[in-house]
Amino acid sequence: MTGVREVVAAVVDPELRVVTIEELGILRDVQVAPDTGRVTVTIRPTYSGCPALDAIQADIRSAARAAGYPDVQVRTVLAPPWSTDDISESGLAKLAAAGIAPPERAVGEKAVPVALSVRCPRCGSPETEQLSRFGSTACKALWRCRSCREPFEHLKVR
């Protein structure tokens, strides 16, 4: 059997298909009960109303079961709250490579919940404008670069 932590960590986020739940910082813990073999996976969604939560839980169960772990429980915790600072460096790089402007790292509690300027993930220009507070998912906003004129999504800061 493959290690269940590795299998679960490789589950792809259903809304941000270029990153795994581990890279996104959703995966908190994976425990295997020594007496029963029951796997308990703890996740922390990007926000409490995340519409992808059911899909993430189902994908975790499916991946663990396919790896030989039939008894899987997925726990959801909301505290401490998820932050874009939880995204790994590889996750940030994958988002940028996919044309999704990754959020800036927050500095303590001074994180700005609404970005005033976002660098274009295609050309790097800071000359951008927000077109819509919501993109293809609630956790992304739609922006356009004034330099290259390309639209792009920006992962919101939380």
N, CA, C and O atoms as a DFTB+ gen file, in Angstrom:
632 C
 N C O
     1  1       0.838      -1.191       0.000
     2  2       0.000       0.000       0.000
     3  2       0.876       1.246       0.000
     4  3       1.907       1.305       0.670
     5  1       0.445       2.227      -0.760
     6  2       1.095       3.529      -0.775
     7  2       0.740       4.260       0.507
     8  3      -0.343       4.060       1.056
     9  1       1.646       5.112       0.992
    10  2       1.370       5.894       2.189
    11  2       0.143       6.769       1.987
    12  3       0.049       7.511       1.009
    13  1      -0.793       6.676       2.921
    14  2      -2.053       7.400       2.759
    15  2      -1.848       8.911       2.767
    16  3      -2.583       9.624       2.083
    17  1      -0.896       9.412       3.501
    18  2      -0.641      10.862       3.506
    19  2      -0.272      11.339       2.102
    20  3      -0.779      12.361       1.639
    21  1       0.600      10.609       1.434
    22  2       1.034      10.997       0.086
    23  2      -0.131      10.949      -0.899
    24  3      -0.261      11.811      -1.768
    25  1      -0.974       9.926      -0.751
    26  2      -2.119       9.766      -1.646
    27  2      -3.102      10.920      -1.466
    28  3      -3.559      11.515      -2.442
    29  1      -3.421      11.226      -0.221
    30  2      -4.365      12.311       0.071
    31  2      -3.767      13.661      -0.329
    32  3      -4.471      14.509      -0.877
    33  1      -2.499      13.862      -0.065
    34  2      -1.837      15.127      -0.393
    35  2      -1.860      15.411      -1.898
    36  3      -1.798      16.568      -2.314
    37  1      -1.947      14.364      -2.704
    38  2      -1.940      14.514      -4.161
    39  2      -3.314      14.819      -4.751
    40  3      -3.429      15.018      -5.960
    41  1      -4.352      14.858      -3.924
    42  2      -5.693      15.182      -4.418
    43  2      -5.681      16.617      -4.951
    44  3      -5.204      17.536      -4.285
    45  1      -6.207      16.790      -6.144
    46  2      -6.218      18.094      -6.802
    47  2      -7.448      18.886      -6.351
    48  3      -8.542      18.336      -6.232
    49  1      -7.255      20.170      -6.106
    50  2      -8.371      21.028      -5.745
    51  2      -9.327      21.108      -6.941
    52  3      -8.881      21.368      -8.058
    53  1     -10.640      20.891      -6.730
    54  2     -11.572      20.877      -7.860
    55  2     -11.824      22.233      -8.507
    56  3     -12.285      22.281      -9.647
    57  1     -11.540      23.326      -7.824
    58  2     -11.735      24.651      -8.407
    59  2     -10.453      25.247      -8.958
    60  3     -10.488      26.018      -9.918
    61  1      -9.334      24.902      -8.368
    62  2      -8.025      25.373      -8.819
    63  2      -7.234      24.147      -9.260
    64  3      -6.311      23.726      -8.563
    65  1      -7.578      23.581     -10.388
    66  2      -7.114      22.269     -10.833
    67  2      -5.599      22.151     -11.009
    68  3      -5.104      21.058     -11.286
    69  1      -4.867      23.226     -10.859
    70  2      -3.412      23.163     -11.047
    71  2      -2.665      22.919      -9.749
    72  3      -1.450      22.718      -9.765
    73  1      -3.378      22.934      -8.611
    74  2      -2.720      22.719      -7.318
    75  2      -3.414      21.608      -6.542
    76  3      -4.606      21.352      -6.712
    77  1      -2.640      20.965      -5.695
    78  2      -3.197      19.932      -4.830
    79  2      -3.750      20.574      -3.557
    80  3      -3.491      21.744      -3.273
    81  1      -4.513      19.793      -2.800
    82  2      -5.044      20.333      -1.550
    83  2      -3.928      20.596      -0.547
    84  3      -4.063      21.454       0.326
    85  1      -2.835      19.866      -0.669
    86  2      -1.699      20.150       0.215
    87  2      -1.026      21.460      -0.177
    88  3      -0.720      22.279       0.689
    89  1      -0.791      21.667      -1.475
    90  2      -0.160      22.908      -1.928
    91  2      -1.021      24.126      -1.605
    92  3      -0.501      25.208      -1.332
    93  1      -2.337      23.943      -1.637
    94  2      -3.250      25.037      -1.343
    95  2      -3.347      25.313       0.152
    96  3      -3.843      26.363       0.561
    97  1      -2.878      24.379       0.966
    98  2      -2.901      24.565       2.411
    99  2      -4.195      24.106       3.057
   100  3      -4.470      24.438       4.210
   101  1      -4.987      23.348       2.321
   102  2      -6.255      22.828       2.850
   103  2      -6.016      21.608       3.737
   104  3      -6.668      21.451       4.769
   105  1      -5.090      20.755       3.340
   106  2      -4.812      19.534       4.097
   107  2      -4.087      19.875       5.391
   108  3      -3.007      20.465       5.371
   109  1      -4.690      19.499       6.518
   110  2      -4.104      19.806       7.826
   111  2      -3.419      18.602       8.451
   112  3      -2.316      18.727       8.984
   113  1      -4.064      17.423       8.394
   114  2      -3.515      16.273       9.100
   115  2      -4.080      14.990       8.514
   116  3      -5.192      14.969       7.986
   117  1      -3.304      13.930       8.613
   118  2      -3.747      12.587       8.234
   119  2      -3.278      11.635       9.317
   120  3      -2.084      11.543       9.601
   121  1      -4.225      10.926       9.920
   122  2      -3.916       9.971      10.986
   123  2      -4.486       8.609      10.628
   124  3      -5.569       8.509      10.051
   125  1      -3.750       7.561      10.976
   126  2      -4.233       6.197      10.804
   127  2      -4.287       5.566      12.191
   128  3      -3.274       5.491      12.887
   129  1      -5.479       5.111      12.589
   130  2      -5.635       4.466      13.896
   131  2      -4.935       3.120      13.861
   132  3      -5.267       2.285      13.019
   133  1      -3.963       2.876      14.762
   134  2      -3.200       1.626      14.723
   135  2      -4.047       0.379      14.979
   136  3      -3.736      -0.694      14.461
   137  1      -5.103       0.508      15.763
   138  2      -5.917      -0.666      16.095
   139  2      -6.952      -1.014      15.022
   140  3      -7.239      -2.192      14.807
   141  1      -7.514      -0.009      14.347
   142  2      -8.571      -0.267      13.366
   143  2      -8.156       0.006      11.927
   144  3      -8.795      -0.486      10.998
   145  1      -7.106       0.776      11.733
   146  2      -6.697       1.157      10.388
   147  2      -7.534       2.288       9.806
   148  3      -7.361       2.661       8.646
   149  1      -8.441       2.831      10.612
   150  2      -9.283       3.931      10.140
   151  2      -8.424       5.164       9.886
   152  3      -7.601       5.555      10.713
   153  1      -8.639       5.759       8.727
   154  2      -7.916       6.974       8.334
   155  2      -8.796       8.175       8.654
   156  3      -9.962       8.229       8.262
   157  1      -8.227       9.129       9.366
   158  2      -8.917      10.388       9.637
   159  2      -8.113      11.501       8.987
   160  3      -6.954      11.739       9.327
   161  1      -8.749      12.168       8.053
   162  2      -8.122      13.274       7.332
   163  2      -8.781      14.565       7.808
   164  3     -10.006      14.685       7.814
   165  1      -7.963      15.512       8.199
   166  2      -8.474      16.807       8.647
   167  2      -8.142      17.846       7.589
   168  3      -6.991      18.001       7.180
   169  1      -9.180      18.552       7.155
   170  2      -9.002      19.611       6.165
   171  2      -9.573      20.914       6.710
   172  3     -10.435      20.930       7.588
   173  1      -9.060      21.999       6.155
   174  2      -9.541      23.336       6.509
   175  2      -9.833      24.043       5.191
   176  3      -8.908      24.383       4.454
   177  1     -11.123      24.269       4.884
   178  2     -11.465      24.890       3.596
   179  2     -10.998      26.342       3.520
   180  3     -10.707      26.978       4.533
   181  1     -10.938      26.838       2.306
   182  2     -10.514      28.220       2.108
   183  2     -11.488      29.200       2.739
   184  3     -11.092      30.290       3.152
   185  1     -12.752      28.824       2.818
   186  2     -13.724      29.582       3.598
   187  2     -14.891      28.666       3.929
   188  3     -15.088      27.646       3.268
   189  1     -15.665      29.023       4.947
   190  2     -16.682      28.119       5.486
   191  2     -17.772      27.765       4.483
   192  3     -18.366      26.692       4.589
   193  1     -18.049      28.611       3.535
   194  2     -19.088      28.327       2.547
   195  2     -18.553      27.784       1.238
   196  3     -19.231      27.877       0.215
   197  1     -17.364      27.224       1.242
   198  2     -16.736      26.743       0.010
   199  2     -17.622      25.708      -0.683
   200  3     -17.899      24.655      -0.108
   201  1     -18.074      25.993      -1.917
   202  2     -18.950      25.050      -2.617
   203  2     -18.234      23.774      -3.066
   204  3     -18.888      22.794      -3.425
   205  1     -16.920      23.778      -3.049
   206  2     -16.155      22.604      -3.482
   207  2     -15.890      21.625      -2.347
   208  3     -15.277      20.581      -2.568
   209  1     -16.339      21.942      -1.136
   210  2     -16.018      21.125       0.028
   211  2     -16.488      19.674      -0.121
   212  3     -15.736      18.753       0.197
   213  1     -17.700      19.461      -0.594
   214  2     -18.202      18.091      -0.772
   215  2     -17.349      17.324      -1.782
   216  3     -17.048      16.147      -1.582
   217  1     -16.964      17.992      -2.863
   218  2     -16.133      17.336      -3.884
   219  2     -14.753      16.994      -3.329
   220  3     -14.216      15.926      -3.622
   221  1     -14.185      17.880      -2.542
   222  2     -12.872      17.629      -1.939
   223  2     -12.949      16.421      -1.005
   224  3     -12.086      15.545      -1.048
   225  1     -13.981      16.375      -0.163
   226  2     -14.147      15.256       0.756
   227  2     -14.313      13.935      -0.003
   228  3     -13.717      12.923       0.364
   229  1     -15.121      13.954      -1.055
   230  2     -15.333      12.741      -1.857
   231  2     -14.041      12.306      -2.550
   232  3     -13.743      11.113      -2.610
   233  1     -13.282      13.254      -3.068
   234  2     -12.009      12.926      -3.738
   235  2     -10.999      12.348      -2.753
   236  3     -10.238      11.448      -3.107
   237  1     -10.982      12.852      -1.526
   238  2     -10.082      12.329      -0.493
   239  2     -10.455      10.882      -0.173
   240  3      -9.593      10.004      -0.139
   241  1     -11.736      10.644       0.058
   242  2     -12.192       9.278       0.361
   243  2     -11.862       8.325      -0.782
   244  3     -11.369       7.220      -0.557
   245  1     -12.134       8.753      -1.987
   246  2     -11.890       7.920      -3.163
   247  2     -10.402       7.595      -3.320
   248  3     -10.041       6.448      -3.585
   249  1      -9.547       8.596      -3.159
   250  2      -8.101       8.381      -3.308
   251  2      -7.572       7.435      -2.236
   252  3      -6.780       6.539      -2.529
   253  1      -8.010       7.632      -0.993
   254  2      -7.548       6.771       0.103
   255  2      -8.038       5.336      -0.091
   256  3      -7.280       4.389       0.117
   257  1      -9.288       5.175      -0.484
   258  2      -9.836       3.825      -0.702
   259  2      -9.124       3.127      -1.855
   260  3      -8.834       1.934      -1.770
   261  1      -8.844       3.849      -2.919
   262  2      -8.131       3.263      -4.065
   263  2      -6.729       2.814      -3.683
   264  3      -6.169       1.912      -4.307
   265  1      -6.158       3.445      -2.652
   266  2      -4.816       3.079      -2.186
   267  2      -4.855       1.977      -1.133
   268  3      -3.816       1.615      -0.581
   269  1      -6.045       1.438      -0.845
   270  2      -6.140       0.320       0.087
   271  2      -6.560       0.680       1.500
   272  3      -6.361      -0.110       2.423
   273  1      -7.133       1.850       1.682
   274  2      -7.610       2.292       2.996
   275  2      -9.131       2.455       2.935
   276  3      -9.620       3.536       2.609
   277  1      -9.884       1.393       3.246
   278  2     -11.338       1.437       3.053
   279  2     -12.114       2.288       4.060
   280  3     -13.194       2.783       3.739
   281  1     -11.585       2.464       5.262
   282  2     -12.303       3.193       6.309
   283  2     -11.722       4.604       6.431
   284  3     -10.665       4.797       7.033
   285  1     -12.416       5.580       5.858
   286  2     -11.899       6.949       5.779
   287  2     -12.925       7.932       6.331
   288  3     -14.084       7.944       5.916
   289  1     -12.484       8.740       7.254
   290  2     -13.300       9.821       7.793
   291  2     -12.617      11.134       7.440
   292  3     -11.405      11.271       7.610
   293  1     -13.390      12.102       6.947
   294  2     -12.843      13.422       6.636
   295  2     -13.472      14.425       7.602
   296  3     -14.690      14.600       7.635
   297  1     -12.627      15.069       8.372
   298  2     -13.054      16.094       9.328
   299  2     -12.758      17.470       8.746
   300  3     -11.718      17.688       8.125
   301  1     -13.677      18.378       8.955
   302  2     -13.477      19.761       8.513
   303  2     -13.343      20.648       9.738
   304  3     -14.182      20.610      10.638
   305  1     -12.287      21.444       9.768
   306  2     -12.085      22.408      10.845
   307  2     -12.049      23.812      10.239
   308  3     -11.608      24.006       9.106
   309  1     -12.513      24.766      11.005
   310  2     -12.533      26.146      10.525
   311  2     -11.577      27.050      11.277
   312  3     -11.390      28.209      10.905
   313  1     -10.965      26.526      12.339
   314  2     -10.037      27.332      13.132
   315  2      -8.721      26.587      13.284
   316  3      -8.723      25.383      13.538
   317  1      -7.619      27.267      13.135
   318  2      -7.539      28.666      12.726
   319  2      -7.976      28.801      11.268
   320  3      -7.853      27.848      10.499
   321  1      -8.479      29.961      10.881
   322  2      -8.975      30.124       9.516
   323  2      -7.858      30.001       8.485
   324  3      -6.706      30.346       8.745
   325  1      -8.231      29.501       7.311
   326  2      -7.294      29.383       6.195
   327  2      -6.866      30.780       5.757
   328  3      -7.631      31.739       5.862
   329  1      -5.655      30.880       5.274
   330  2      -5.121      32.136       4.759
   331  2      -4.360      31.830       3.474
   332  3      -3.868      30.718       3.286
   333  1      -4.267      32.806       2.606
   334  2      -3.471      32.612       1.400
   335  2      -1.996      32.398       1.738
   336  3      -1.229      31.917       0.904
   337  1      -1.603      32.753       2.955
   338  2      -0.237      32.465       3.398
   339  2      -0.006      30.958       3.541
   340  3       1.140      30.514       3.605
   341  1      -1.082      30.170       3.590
   342  2      -0.960      28.714       3.708
   343  2      -0.612      28.041       2.382
   344  3      -0.277      26.857       2.365
   345  1      -0.685      28.770       1.285
   346  2      -0.336      28.211      -0.020
   347  2       1.178      28.035      -0.080
   348  3       1.926      28.957       0.244
   349  1       1.625      26.861      -0.491
   350  2       3.064      26.586      -0.573
   351  2       3.702      27.374      -1.715
   352  3       3.010      27.879      -2.600
   353  1       5.012      27.470      -1.681
   354  2       5.738      28.158      -2.759
   355  2       5.485      27.472      -4.100
   356  3       5.320      28.143      -5.119
   357  1       5.454      26.131      -4.103
   358  2       5.179      25.425      -5.362
   359  2       3.750      25.701      -5.825
   360  3       3.496      25.792      -7.026
   361  1       2.815      25.836      -4.881
   362  2       1.438      26.169      -5.240
   363  2       1.335      27.551      -5.855
   364  3       0.629      27.739      -6.846
   365  1       2.034      28.524      -5.275
   366  2       2.047      29.876      -5.834
   367  2       2.607      29.877      -7.251
   368  3       2.076      30.545      -8.138
   369  1       3.678      29.125      -7.453
   370  2       4.300      29.053      -8.784
   371  2       3.366      28.398      -9.797
   372  3       3.278      28.844     -10.941
   373  1       2.669      27.344      -9.382
   374  2       1.736      26.664     -10.293
   375  2       0.560      27.555     -10.652
   376  3       0.112      27.551     -11.798
   377  1       0.053      28.317      -9.693
   378  2      -1.035      29.245      -9.984
   379  2      -0.592      30.274     -11.019
   380  3      -1.303      30.532     -11.990
   381  1       0.583      30.859     -10.807
   382  2       1.099      31.867     -11.736
   383  2       1.308      31.273     -13.126
   384  3       0.983      31.909     -14.129
   385  1       1.847      30.059     -13.189
   386  2       2.090      29.409     -14.479
   387  2       0.787      29.120     -15.225
   388  3       0.773      29.047     -16.453
   389  1      -0.305      28.956     -14.478
   390  2      -1.608      28.689     -15.091
   391  2      -2.353      29.977     -15.436
   392  3      -3.490      29.930     -15.907
   393  1      -1.716      31.131     -15.202
   394  2      -2.344      32.404     -15.531
   395  2      -3.260      32.929     -14.445
   396  3      -4.063      33.829     -14.691
   397  1      -3.149      32.377     -13.240
   398  2      -3.914      32.867     -12.098
   399  2      -2.955      33.655     -11.216
   400  3      -1.983      33.109     -10.693
   401  1      -3.239      34.936     -11.058
   402  2      -2.345      35.767     -10.254
   403  2      -2.424      35.316      -8.804
   404  3      -3.481      35.408      -8.179
   405  1      -1.311      34.827      -8.267
   406  2      -1.340      34.402      -6.868
   407  2      -1.370      35.615      -5.951
   408  3      -0.896      36.690      -6.320
   409  1      -1.924      35.447      -4.765
   410  2      -1.973      36.559      -3.831
   411  2      -0.589      36.878      -3.285
   412  3       0.289      36.018      -3.226
   413  1      -0.417      38.131      -2.890
   414  2       0.806      38.523      -2.196
   415  2       0.774      37.899      -0.814
   416  3      -0.301      37.649      -0.269
   417  1       1.924      37.650      -0.254
   418  2       1.978      37.141       1.110
   419  2       1.504      38.227       2.066
   420  3       1.892      39.388       1.940
   421  1       0.674      37.849       3.009
   422  2       0.198      38.795       4.019
   423  2       1.334      39.079       4.993
   424  3       2.218      38.247       5.193
   425  1       1.300      40.242       5.585
   426  2       2.292      40.615       6.584
   427  2       1.552      40.759       7.904
   428  3       0.918      41.782       8.163
   429  1       1.635      39.734       8.729
   430  2       0.936      39.761      10.004
   431  2      -0.557      39.941       9.814
   432  3      -1.165      39.260       8.988
   433  1      -1.146      40.839      10.561
   434  2      -2.581      41.083      10.475
   435  2      -2.894      42.251       9.558
   436  3      -4.024      42.739       9.537
   437  1      -1.906      42.703       8.802
   438  2      -2.101      43.853       7.932
   439  2      -2.495      43.452       6.522
   440  3      -2.371      44.253       5.596
   441  1      -2.964      42.235       6.347
   442  2      -3.367      41.783       5.020
   443  2      -4.560      42.595       4.529
   444  3      -5.517      42.816       5.271
   445  1      -4.498      43.028       3.296
   446  2      -5.588      43.785       2.706
   447  2      -6.545      42.802       2.040
   448  3      -6.128      42.074       1.140
   449  1      -7.822      42.754       2.453
   450  2      -8.740      41.771       1.893
   451  2      -9.091      42.014       0.437
   452  3      -9.511      41.080      -0.246
   453  1      -8.937      43.226      -0.062
   454  2      -9.221      43.534      -1.452
   455  2      -7.946      44.082      -2.073
   456  3      -7.387      45.066      -1.588
   457  1      -7.491      43.455      -3.133
   458  2      -6.269      43.906      -3.792
   459  2      -6.527      45.201      -4.551
   460  3      -7.515      45.312      -5.278
   461  1      -5.648      46.170      -4.385
   462  2      -5.772      47.428      -5.101
   463  2      -5.048      47.365      -6.437
   464  3      -5.431      48.040      -7.392
   465  1      -4.009      46.556      -6.499
   466  2      -3.268      46.343      -7.729
   467  2      -2.709      44.927      -7.705
   468  3      -2.227      44.449      -6.679
   469  1      -2.781      44.281      -8.836
   470  2      -2.310      42.907      -8.961
   471  2      -1.419      42.831     -10.195
   472  3      -1.775      43.350     -11.254
   473  1      -0.271      42.191     -10.063
   474  2       0.607      42.028     -11.221
   475  2       0.020      41.006     -12.183
   476  3      -0.481      39.960     -11.771
   477  1       0.088      41.322     -13.454
   478  2      -0.402      40.415     -14.484
   479  2       0.455      39.139     -14.475
   480  3       1.682      39.231     -14.528
   481  1      -0.160      37.960     -14.408
   482  2       0.626      36.725     -14.403
   483  2       1.230      36.405     -15.768
   484  3       2.088      35.528     -15.868
   485  1       0.802      37.091     -16.805
   486  2       1.322      36.823     -18.145
   487  2       2.517      37.714     -18.487
   488  3       3.551      37.222     -18.938
   489  1       2.371      39.045     -18.268
   490  2       3.459      39.956     -18.654
   491  2       4.141      40.622     -17.467
   492  3       5.184      41.255     -17.629
   493  1       3.562      40.485     -16.268
   494  2       4.173      41.038     -15.071
   495  2       3.859      42.498     -14.792
   496  3       4.338      43.055     -13.804
   497  1       3.070      43.118     -15.637
   498  2       2.757      44.535     -15.458
   499  2       1.868      44.749     -14.229
   500  3       0.958      43.960     -13.972
   501  1       2.138      45.825     -13.469
   502  2       1.255      46.173     -12.354
   503  2       0.056      47.014     -12.823
   504  3      -0.824      47.344     -12.028
   505  1       0.032      47.351     -14.101
   506  2      -1.050      48.169     -14.665
   507  2      -2.245      47.278     -14.974
   508  3      -2.453      46.870     -16.116
   509  1      -3.022      46.983     -13.944
   510  2      -4.165      46.084     -14.079
   511  2      -5.408      46.726     -13.476
   512  3      -5.321      47.696     -12.722
   513  1      -6.553      46.172     -13.818
   514  2      -7.812      46.664     -13.266
   515  2      -8.728      45.488     -12.966
   516  3      -8.741      44.490     -13.686
   517  1      -9.488      45.623     -11.897
   518  2     -10.441      44.581     -11.535
   519  2     -11.710      44.773     -12.359
   520  3     -12.282      45.862     -12.398
   521  1     -12.140      43.692     -13.020
   522  2     -13.366      43.738     -13.807
   523  2     -14.568      43.276     -12.992
   524  3     -15.675      43.793     -13.144
   525  1     -14.330      42.286     -12.119
   526  2     -15.404      41.754     -11.295
   527  2     -14.813      41.200     -10.011
   528  3     -13.754      40.573     -10.034
   529  1     -15.477      41.421      -8.912
   530  2     -15.029      40.902      -7.619
   531  2     -15.076      39.381      -7.604
   532  3     -14.415      38.746      -6.782
   533  1     -15.855      38.793      -8.512
   534  2     -15.963      37.338      -8.576
   535  2     -15.573      36.835      -9.951
   536  3     -15.990      37.379     -10.974
   537  1     -14.750      35.766      -9.955
   538  2     -14.344      35.124     -11.197
   539  2     -15.134      33.847     -11.389
   540  3     -16.326      33.797     -11.083
   541  1     -14.481      32.817     -11.891
   542  2     -15.158      31.550     -12.146
   543  2     -15.562      30.835     -10.865
   544  3     -16.427      29.959     -10.885
   545  1     -14.937      31.208      -9.752
   546  2     -15.317      30.685      -8.442
   547  2     -15.332      31.848      -7.464
   548  3     -14.780      32.912      -7.747
   549  1     -15.959      31.648      -6.324
   550  2     -16.079      32.727      -5.339
   551  2     -14.731      33.141      -4.744
   552  3     -14.605      34.243      -4.212
   553  1     -13.725      32.269      -4.829
   554  2     -12.428      32.595      -4.236
   555  2     -11.499      33.325      -5.211
   556  3     -10.354      33.625      -4.872
   557  1     -11.994      33.609      -6.424
   558  2     -11.183      34.321      -7.407
   559  2     -11.921      35.565      -7.898
   560  3     -13.151      35.602      -7.915
   561  1     -11.167      36.570      -8.292
   562  2     -11.714      37.789      -8.884
   563  2     -11.204      37.887     -10.321
   564  3     -10.141      37.359     -10.645
   565  1     -11.961      38.560     -11.171
   566  2     -11.589      38.714     -12.578
   567  2     -10.906      40.066     -12.790
   568  3     -11.455      41.110     -12.438
   569  1      -9.710      40.034     -13.365
   570  2      -8.909      41.235     -13.625
   571  2      -8.531      41.289     -15.098
   572  3      -8.673      40.302     -15.821
   573  1      -8.044      42.457     -15.541
   574  2      -7.514      42.613     -16.896
   575  2      -6.251      43.451     -16.820
   576  3      -6.161      44.409     -16.051
   577  1      -5.284      43.069     -17.632
   578  2      -4.031      43.814     -17.721
   579  2      -4.207      44.950     -18.719
   580  3      -4.682      44.743     -19.836
   581  1      -3.821      46.144     -18.307
   582  2      -3.907      47.291     -19.215
   583  2      -2.763      47.295     -20.225
   584  3      -2.852      47.949     -21.264
   585  1      -1.690      46.565     -19.923
   586  2      -0.543      46.526     -20.839
   587  2      -0.747      45.512     -21.962
   588  3      -0.709      45.868     -23.140
   589  1      -0.963      44.249     -21.593
   590  2      -1.115      43.219     -22.625
   591  2      -2.580      42.962     -22.992
   592  3      -2.873      42.218     -23.927
   593  1      -3.502      43.591     -22.237
   594  2      -4.946      43.537     -22.480
   595  2      -5.575      42.167     -22.224
   596  3      -6.733      41.939     -22.574
   597  1      -4.824      41.271     -21.624
   598  2      -5.339      39.927     -21.353
   599  2      -6.100      39.890     -20.029
   600  3      -5.660      40.477     -19.040
   601  1      -7.238      39.202     -20.009
   602  2      -7.928      39.001     -18.731
   603  2      -7.250      37.879     -17.952
   604  3      -6.620      36.999     -18.539
   605  1      -7.380      37.914     -16.639
   606  2      -6.839      36.848     -15.803
   607  2      -7.590      36.823     -14.487
   608  3      -8.264      37.786     -14.119
   609  1      -7.465      35.711     -13.786
   610  2      -8.080      35.598     -12.477
   611  2      -7.030      35.815     -11.393
   612  3      -5.846      35.535     -11.580
   613  1      -7.495      36.318     -10.263
   614  2      -6.631      36.549      -9.112
   615  2      -7.224      35.842      -7.921
   616  3      -8.401      36.020      -7.608
   617  1      -6.413      35.037      -7.251
   618  2      -6.875      34.354      -6.052
   619  2      -6.965      35.385      -4.936
   620  3      -5.983      36.054      -4.615
   621  1      -8.145      35.506      -4.351
   622  2      -8.378      36.540      -3.336
   623  2      -7.605      36.254      -2.064
   624  3      -7.339      35.102      -1.721
   625  1      -7.256      37.312      -1.380
   626  2      -6.562      37.218      -0.097
   627  2      -7.592      36.941       0.980
   628  3      -8.647      37.573       1.019
   629  1      -7.292      36.014       1.838
   630  2      -8.161      35.715       2.980
   631  2      -7.312      35.724       4.212
   632  3      -7.817      35.498       5.312
